[in-house]
Amino acid sequence: MRSKLLWKCLVLVLSCTASAQELKPTRIPLDQLDPTRSVLSPRLESAIHKPLPEEYIWTREDAVSNDALLSYRRPARDSETAPHYFRRSFMLHQVPAAATLYIAGPRSVEVYLNGQMIGHDEANLDAPIGIQMFTFDVSRALRQGKNVIALRVVRGAGVNGFTNSRLTMQLAAGKAMAVKLVGAARGEASPVLVISDKDWKASLNASDGWQRGDFEDSSWKSADSLGSIEGSIDLFQWNADAGMYNWPGYEGISPFLAQASLPPVSVEHVYSGVGTVHHADALKGGEGEFTVDLPAPQVEDTQAPQILLDFGRDANGRLHFVSDSDLPAVVTVQYGESEDEALKQPYLGVNAVYIPAHGSAYGPKSAFRYALLRFVQGGRGLRFKSINLDLIYYPVKYQGFFESSDPKLNLMWTIGAYTAHLCMQDDIWDAPKRDRGRWMGDLDVSGRTINDVFADHFLMEDTLDRLIGPAPVRQHVNGIAGYSAFWITGEAEYYRHFGNKQQLMSFHDRLVQLMHYMEKELDERNLYVNHTGSWPFVDWSPELNGDTPEARFGTQLEFIAAFDQGVYLLKEMGDTANAEQFTRELDALKSAARQYLLDKQTNAYSSRWQLNAMAVLSGLVPASQYSDIWNASLSSVGKIKYNAFIITPYYNYYVISAMAKMGHRQEALNWIRQYWGGMVDEGATSFWEGYDPAWYKNDAHGSLQADNMSGYRVSLAHGWSSGVTPWLMEEVLGIHATGPGFSSVDIRPDLIDLDWAKGGEPTPHGMLNVSVRKKGSGAEVAIDLPDQVEAHVSVPVSSAGQQVLVNGKAEHAESSENGARAIVVLRQAGHYEISTQ
């Protein structure tokens, strides 16, 4: 009930800030959904943290090679469990009173110091988190002079991480270890005595006595190193470093990201258990100290005091504990994007956070709204100054905006923008919870949102570059042939928005190589047949993922879209020879689709929404075929209550775009209100990875389906679900960049069933603002056109000969859309008011 009231209030605020009488676009007031929008001076990571020097190391014989190709066949959890041996000698001029050894990465470890066995430990392989950390008190084993650490370890369980980065591959495979020895008790800051680096010796085999201090290890090789544990963006991907949250001093945050503190908006499920909880509400406003009393130094989880924190919206970051207690404490943390996930099945599992006395500590990095805390160790008088969400975000300004007479639609635009911003982290990810990695299909949608709202360059260019990888191109983007296609369309869309010729030229050789590699997938009929054994993926829907006839069908259509845009990019680069060659391939792809894939009875491409939408958007289908496509497939969009052929928000963007291209914008808007509006009705603060309006409501998160699964693993903040935001810019405001860097633009405002709409989009030359409102049977349009932009503005007219006025003067207009529209051309910067008489 509380979440529904929150959204009603947000809708009311958005509706009250708008004025239907305004014609010239103005920026709407900043709302509170994205808490970083009000941060004026971001705390950049580069200014507040120096990367740690310790390195991830492993045995050279088992390291991932620099030229390794992406593979979907990860090491099985119980495979590759042979022991690995490591040694390191170091000198101590003075023995500290206390010393703690930290080891992270392996699933099991035996520790010897100066020949003495300190202990052994094993990770919980049932825990979903990847890297796990071990802590050993080595105070009594150190000595003045030479010391030797010897370790016997087994590789970690690893996580799924589909990447072409050697660093990420190895970390995700569990083949990495970090070591740090400090001269202090656990959790206390102190000078570091020794760290993992290239000076360690490593071997896959060890003879008797390998653990002794006097063992001769000159035949052992130096350890392989992935570099500093905070030294590369590729080490922060795919949740591979999620278990490093307890590592002393570890941030794992790229230097261009920022941090801000977000207090909880409510504290719920307060349960004292065998202890006592005091002043829980103090956590909301920071007035007074939150205190927990335990009857013993340690209590059982089921009897421990607990609280549930609600931060009001899905957000990316980590819990930050600040202690004011004389005792250290251990708190277990369960994150959830929904309350049910936090309580029942948190994606990262149950994670214990050690909080030193009068110190601070962090939980794992993830996306969550709720956090369930259990206070399991410490004793009486555990006091906390604060427990907040430490936001980790990309500091970027909201530039694009949209507002209309439909407050709920405005809210959908805002949620879509926020969803994309949540995914802008250490590069642009699919999601900040799962997978926290780069996926090109996701970026083809979220990138459009980012282009329209944020006009970002750095993250977009870096993500596109890392996705295709270095030359020569020897594999598909993400190992998915269709994602190679979307890399090309995504780059073309970025180029049309910003016209960065230098960035485009840097991809020339790789673009040509990628298109040739895509050609390898075709048979003698020019049909996609998956010769390379990649993963044919179109959508999380029956028969559209996996090597099935329909997934191959969809990939063929995506190839057509890609070769069309690839030819465009090659022409922009002046490469006419390759453009001509790939034009012939494009024609052959289209001919093959029409000959072998077209249903001759219906004149459509099966009945599947996804396939017909891509057939329309790729340019395969001429306008004369639209009515057949509509009747055979897309006319059923939004009219099937229980649809076995589910569709994700990802491909729904292409569906509503195809519907608009075919002239069915009203039906598309109806579906938007039903589909994205359905998520809003169910309390979404960011758009979900998978959804269907007919799914079970009482446990919405547990009922979601995506990724060939259902339940709480499904992400509630997925960039590929933000497509409603660019659609409103493209089809209501009507803004379509046609020339590089918005040198030319088509503007076709369409209110559909709205009374008015206004908004703006950033271009390299300034803001392009559009406002439209009903006037009788037509509309009045206002445009703020920046310099160096030529606009072709299509306005509705009642007849082919109706006069078009621009700033009160008659203007030559070209009739279009069978006389329903007239096009005027604007070539100078300025404010224009366009009407008809």
PEPEGI-V628511 format. One record per backbone hydrogen bond with DSSP energy under -0.5 kcal/mol. CO is the residue of the C=O (numbers start at 1). NH is the residue of the N-H. Records with the same first field share a line. If there is no record, write none. Layout:
BEGIN
CO = NH / NH
END
This chain:
BEGIN
1 = 5
2 = 6
3 = 7
4 = 8
5 = 9
6 = 10
7 = 11
8 = 12
9 = 13
10 = 14
11 = 15
12 = 16
13 = 17
14 = 18
15 = 18
19 = 22
33 = 35
34 = 37
35 = 38
36 = 39
38 = 40
40 = 42
42 = 44
43 = 259
44 = 47 / 48
45 = 48 / 49
49 = 51
52 = 230
54 = 229
55 = 57
56 = 226
57 = 177
58 = 224
59 = 62
60 = 63
65 = 68
72 = 74
76 = 79
84 = 153
85 = 203
86 = 151
87 = 201
88 = 149
90 = 147
92 = 145
94 = 96
99 = 138 / 139
100 = 102 / 182
101 = 136
102 = 180
103 = 134
104 = 178
107 = 123
108 = 154
109 = 121
110 = 152
111 = 118 / 119
112 = 150
113 = 116
116 = 113 / 118
119 = 111
121 = 109
123 = 125
124 = 127
132 = 105
134 = 103
136 = 101 / 138
138 = 141 / 142
145 = 92
147 = 90
148 = 114
149 = 88
150 = 112
151 = 86
152 = 110
153 = 84
154 = 107 / 108
161 = 163
164 = 166
165 = 169
166 = 170
167 = 171
168 = 172
169 = 173
170 = 175
171 = 174
172 = 159
174 = 156 / 176
177 = 57
178 = 104
179 = 196
180 = 102 / 182
181 = 193 / 194
182 = 100 / 184
185 = 188
191 = 183
194 = 181
196 = 55
197 = 200
200 = 223
201 = 87
202 = 221
203 = 85
207 = 210
209 = 212
211 = 115
212 = 215
215 = 217
217 = 220
221 = 202
224 = 58
227 = 56
228 = 231
232 = 235
233 = 236
234 = 237
237 = 240
239 = 130 / 242
240 = 131
241 = 244
242 = 245
243 = 246
244 = 247
247 = 250
254 = 257
255 = 46
256 = 395
257 = 45
258 = 393
259 = 43
260 = 391
262 = 389
266 = 310
268 = 308
269 = 271
271 = 306
272 = 275
276 = 293
278 = 291
279 = 282
280 = 283
281 = 284 / 285
282 = 286
286 = 288
290 = 384
291 = 278
292 = 382
293 = 276
296 = 379
297 = 378
300 = 303 / 304
301 = 304
303 = 274
305 = 375
306 = 271
307 = 309 / 373
308 = 268
309 = 371
310 = 265 / 266
315 = 368
316 = 392
317 = 366
318 = 390
319 = 321 / 363
320 = 388
321 = 323 / 361
322 = 385 / 386
325 = 358
329 = 355
330 = 376 / 377
331 = 353
332 = 374
333 = 351
334 = 372
336 = 369 / 370
338 = 342
339 = 343
340 = 344 / 345
341 = 345
346 = 349
349 = 351
351 = 333
352 = 354
353 = 331 / 355
354 = 356
355 = 329
356 = 359
359 = 323
361 = 321
366 = 317
368 = 315
369 = 311
370 = 336
371 = 309 / 373
372 = 334
373 = 307
374 = 332 / 376
375 = 305
376 = 299
377 = 330
379 = 294
381 = 383
382 = 292
383 = 324
384 = 290
386 = 322
388 = 320 / 390
389 = 262 / 391
390 = 318
391 = 260
393 = 258 / 395
394 = 396
397 = 399
401 = 760
403 = 758
405 = 407
406 = 410
407 = 411
408 = 412
409 = 413
410 = 414
411 = 415
412 = 416
413 = 417
414 = 418
415 = 419
416 = 420
417 = 421
418 = 422
419 = 423
421 = 424
423 = 425 / 429
424 = 394
425 = 427
427 = 425 / 429
430 = 719
431 = 436
436 = 238
437 = 430
439 = 443
440 = 444
441 = 445
442 = 445 / 446
443 = 447
445 = 448 / 449
446 = 450
447 = 451
448 = 452
449 = 453
450 = 454 / 455 / 456
452 = 762
453 = 399 / 400
457 = 461
458 = 462
459 = 463
460 = 464
461 = 465
462 = 466
463 = 467
464 = 468
465 = 469
476 = 479
477 = 480
479 = 535
480 = 483 / 484
481 = 485
482 = 486
483 = 487
484 = 488
485 = 489
486 = 490
487 = 491
488 = 492
489 = 493
490 = 494
491 = 495
492 = 496
493 = 497
494 = 498
495 = 499 / 741
496 = 742
497 = 764
499 = 501
500 = 504
501 = 505
502 = 506
504 = 507
505 = 508
507 = 511
508 = 512
509 = 513
510 = 514
511 = 515
512 = 516
513 = 517
514 = 518
515 = 519
516 = 520
517 = 520
518 = 521
519 = 522
521 = 529 / 530
523 = 526
527 = 523
530 = 533
534 = 536
535 = 537
536 = 546
539 = 541
541 = 544
543 = 551
544 = 538 / 539
546 = 548
548 = 552
549 = 553
550 = 554
551 = 555
552 = 556
553 = 557
554 = 558
555 = 559
556 = 560
557 = 561
558 = 562
559 = 563
560 = 564
561 = 565
562 = 566
563 = 567
564 = 568
565 = 569
566 = 570
567 = 571
568 = 572
569 = 573
570 = 575
571 = 574
574 = 576
575 = 579
576 = 580
577 = 581
578 = 582
579 = 583
580 = 584
581 = 585
582 = 586
583 = 587
584 = 588
585 = 589
586 = 590
587 = 591
588 = 592
589 = 593
590 = 594
591 = 595
592 = 596 / 597
593 = 597 / 598
598 = 600
599 = 603 / 604
604 = 599 / 606
608 = 612
609 = 613
610 = 614
611 = 615
612 = 616
613 = 617
614 = 618
615 = 620 / 621
616 = 619
622 = 625
623 = 626
625 = 629
626 = 630
627 = 631
628 = 632
629 = 633 / 634
630 = 635
633 = 636
634 = 637
636 = 639
639 = 641
641 = 643
642 = 644
644 = 646
648 = 652
649 = 653
650 = 653 / 654
651 = 655
652 = 656
653 = 657
654 = 658
655 = 659
656 = 660
657 = 661
658 = 662
659 = 664
660 = 663
664 = 668
665 = 669
666 = 670
667 = 671
668 = 672
669 = 673
670 = 674
671 = 675
672 = 676 / 677
675 = 679
676 = 680
677 = 681
678 = 682
679 = 684
680 = 683
687 = 718
692 = 695
697 = 700
699 = 703
700 = 703 / 704
701 = 704
704 = 711
706 = 709
709 = 706
711 = 714
715 = 689
717 = 432
718 = 721
719 = 722
722 = 725 / 726
723 = 727
724 = 728
725 = 729
726 = 730
727 = 731 / 732
728 = 732 / 733
729 = 735
732 = 750
734 = 736 / 748
736 = 746
739 = 742
740 = 743
743 = 790
744 = 738 / 739
745 = 792
746 = 736 / 748
747 = 794
751 = 753 / 754
755 = 774
756 = 405
757 = 772
758 = 403
759 = 770
760 = 401
761 = 768
763 = 766
765 = 787
766 = 763
767 = 769
768 = 761
769 = 784
770 = 759
771 = 782
772 = 757
773 = 780
775 = 778
778 = 775
780 = 773
781 = 834
782 = 771
783 = 785 / 832
784 = 769 / 786
785 = 830
786 = 789
789 = 791
790 = 745
791 = 793 / 826
792 = 747 / 794
793 = 795 / 824
795 = 822
799 = 802
803 = 837
804 = 811
805 = 807 / 835
806 = 809
809 = 806
811 = 804
813 = 815
814 = 823
816 = 819 / 821
817 = 820
820 = 797
821 = 816
822 = 795 / 824
823 = 814
824 = 793
826 = 791
830 = 785
832 = 783
833 = 807
834 = 781
835 = 805
END
